[in-house]
Each structure stands twice: as C-alpha cells, then as structure tokens.
Amino acid sequence: MSKKATFVLIGVIAMAIISVVAISSSKTGNAVNLPYYATSNPTVKQAYEFAFKNPDALDGVNCHCGCMENVHNGRVHKRGLRDCFMTEDGGFEQHASQCDMCIQDTLEVKSMIQSGIAKEQIKQTIDSKYIR
C-alpha cells in the first residue's frame, strides 16, 4: 500500500471514529453542558439536569444540610435547594455534587413535581423529614 493510500485510509478511519463519537454524544450526552463535577455519577447528573431545567421548582425549598446557615463557597444559600446547584448569576455551584442530602432531596422534589404535588406540599414534605 502506498503512503498516500495509507494516509487516506487513516483519514477515513479517523472521520468514522469522530462521527460515531458525535452521534453517541448527541443521544446520551451532556445536553445541558454540565461541568465535570455534575457528571460524576448518574444520580448527581440527573439532579443537576433537573436543577438547571427547573430552577423555580427548587427555589424556596429549604435545604437542611447547613448551607442555608453556614457560608459555602463564600456565600450563604438564600434560595433553598436552588442555590446548592446554581449561583446567583446563573452559573453552576459545585456544592450539591458533594452533598448527598442536596441530591436526594432534589430528586425527591423532581418525583413529587412529576406526580403533580403542589409546591407548598413539596416544601412541607422536605421540611418534615428534618424538622421534628
């Protein structure tokens, strides 16, 4: 095989690989363009995607991990679970990726919303898990 034919073959193979990766990424990939820490596992990714697409669902739902009382990354979270995932300027917050409580409560909110439960009931349900 000539050098030219070899280069053409390598080019065709490379293009095929790039196409397969691109198609695969578009079907299962990072449609929200999440930061690396938000994709550390499927559960974390699911919570971040929900938070990004539904910030109002988390706004005002209290977080009980302590981030609403103590400074995290230079700020106290004021907007509830929403602040665990998003900064006030709309950027991503790393806190939730390292906090199982934030992730689990967010996924519980997601489930309740999908079941048609009203926001006030969702807030009461989350609070009742921690406030006795």
MOCORFEN-V844749 format. One line per field, one symbol per residue. phi: phi as a letter, one per 20 degrees, with the letter a starting at -180 (. if undefined). psi: psi as a letter, one per 40 degrees, with the letter a starting at -180 (. if undefined). burial: 1 if it has 24 or more other C-alpha atoms within 12 Angstrom, else 0. A space follows every 50 residues. Layout:
phi=???
psi=???
burial=???
//
This chain:
phi=.fffffffffffffffffffffffffeceegemffgfedfbgfffgffff ffecgffefnegedeofeddfclnbefdemggffdcffenfedfgffdcf fffffffffgffffenffgfffffffgffded
psi=hidddddddddddddddddddddddddeagdefiiddefdiddddddddd dddfdddehehhheeeeedihhfeihhdeaddeddiideeiiheddeehd ddddddddddddddeehidddddddddeddh.
burial=00000000000000000000000000000000010001100011111111 11001011111111101100000000111111111110000111111110 11111111110000000000011001000000
//
